[in-house]
Amino acid sequence: MTQKYENTDRADRFEVVVIGGGAAGLSAALVLGRARRRVLVVDAGEPRNAPAAHMQGYLSRDGMPPAEFLAEGRREIEAYGVELVRDRAVDVVRDDADGFDVILAGGRTVHGRRLVVATGLVDELPPVPGIAERFGRDVLHCPYCHGWEVRDQAFGVLATTVMSVHQALMLTQWSKDVTLFLHTIDENELSDEDLRKLAAAGVKVVPGEVAALAVEDDHLTGVRLADGSTHDRSVVFVAPRFVPRTELLARLGADLEETPFGVYATVDETGRTTVPGVWSAGNATSFTEQVVNAAAAGYRAAVAINGDLIFTDIETAAAP
């Protein structure tokens, strides 16, 4: 049963508490700070793109290191009086009045009239030796994030589900040398249509379980199968299992939608959840939210929240 927490001190009361200090959370905080709102960002310091040396596809920020991007975002929100605390939100409960108590791992409790949950997701990687160690370098998952940088190299695709066929076909836009390693997927699980498309796209299909990646001088050189054979590859793409961080939303009773790619918050076009006063943005709502999309979602949520607060206060003042 969720514990009820006492009202917080005035110093810990905010108009909006943003849980998550990535692109979505910082963008929401920036817009709300510029709207003269008292805002707190709770940042656990676990951005999804931390393994990547650079982020791509963000107009004017293409190639920028993720850590530098976040540092710049923190500097910008500070200029508008937004507070940021390095901590983790471990619980959240609706109080008896207007808002929510957010309990932090460090023992502090903060109050927000409105919440933005931008806690992102975790990429769970296949348990193949070398995958986790090289993720974000020459083990990748998104061609839109990294395809240009590794174009025309020898690609391997580690199948995790039959949907890896789609991933392999997509990757032929960036390289014509693509090999699909079926790993734990049986050849019989591929349909005749899958096989026709793979052959038409020039994708080689290799059955057999992958035992490990071959690495020499800190560079990926191949994919080693359980039978001892090694196939030369310089890049491997994987499809992680996406695990959205939606625990806080679940505790609040928000509707969550189960998809083949994880369980995500149900939101409207502004990020409003089914819990009044709570918005969500970024990878907590979809695994496809790249940095630029997440920032846009945070912006939309902030505009909606500011309007909601304005008219809530006007209606309260106008009440007889």
Buried (B, 14 or more C-beta within 10 A) or exposed (E): EEEEBEEBEEEBBBBBBBBBBBBBBBBBBBBBBBBEBBBBBBBBEBBBBEBBEBBBBBEEBEEBBBEEBBEEBBEBBBEBEBBBBEBBBBBBBBBEEBBBBBBBEEEBBBBBBBBBBBBBBBBEBBEBEBBBEBBBBBBBBBBEBBBEBBEEBBBBBBBBBBEBBEBBBBBBEBBEBBBBBBBEBEEEEBEEEBBEBBEEBEBBBBBBEBBBBBBEEEEBBBBBBEEEEBBEBBBBBBBBBBBBBBBBBEEBEBEBEEEEBBBBBBBEEBBBBBBEBBBBBBBBBBBEBBBBBBBBBBBBBBBBBBEBBEEBEEEEEEEE
